[in-house]
């Protein structure tokens, strides 16, 4: 088996993304920090991944993550959060398919975060309030 199966199975999840994943990240600064850090992390599949244990969506998703290699310590450092907190916060991000086991993120979440950043740059300074 090679990385092609890994990429093929992951592509199926990316093709079926749900925009609701944005709701998980929208009001949680810690989730946001992890998502941003995730895209800058070295994440790669195992050199010799096993075969998925089954064909269910859950089996394949768990298999993809079991074959993903990344450093939790690097993720914690890049997100400026503690490793235990990152580890705890990763579970819902993975379970809700916000993060992908190839170092990418849900495209709806990515667009949402980019729009938030662009909005920050479009913000105009407030006019001073005139006192009477």
Secondary structure, DSSP 8 states (H G I E B T S, - for coil): --HHHHHHHHHHHHHT--TTHHHHHHT-HHHHHHHHHHTTS--EE-TT----S-SSHHHHHHHHHHTEE--HHHHHHHHTS-HHHHHHHHHHHHHTTSB-TTS-B-HHHHHHHHHHHHHHHH----------
